[in-house]
Amino acid sequence: GSNFMELLTVDFASDVEQQTRYTNTTQETATLHVANQLQLRGLTYEDSVCVVNVGLHDQKLCESKSDSHCLVIYVTNVKVYLNLLYNVCGSIIWLSTTPVRDTHNPNYPQRNDRMEIMNEKIREVLAKFDNGYFVDVWERALGNTFVDNAHFTQDFYDNVAGLFSSLM
């Protein structure tokens, strides 16, 4: 049979960057995109694999808020996003959020200790979805070269993408 795999590049767990006349949030728009792609290809829910992650950019929203408050908002938003995806993705593959280069620089909101907690919470949330899978790429990312504080050289992303494309 045919399969449809989509890497959904969404920066935040909940935002309004990409809206349509039918959707109010980027997450709703991403879900609508998958549904439309399935319909165009004559495929069903079972044929689709959605590869997702959010978390690096969400930490920008944590400034002047406690870590516990920030975590509750993040997890709540991710749950809403996963529930949307559940309706169109036969399998939801969540890639763990990767570490950053400089976790103590006040110019960057991302912190590795916070991301490890966020990853663990999302692993717990995803375990409640019968079609959800958590792929931990944290350790694999540690030895790679950064292009800035939070993003790696293209080689890292190509290697991760190669893993998924080889499985399809």
Secondary structure by P-SEA (a helix, b strand, c coil): cbbbbbbccccccccccccccccccaaaaaaaaaaaaaaaaccccccbbbbbccccccccccccccaaaaaaaaaaaaaaaaaaacccccbbbbcccccccccccccccccaaaaaaaaaaaaaaaaacccbbbbbcccccccccccccccccaaaaaaaaaaaaaac
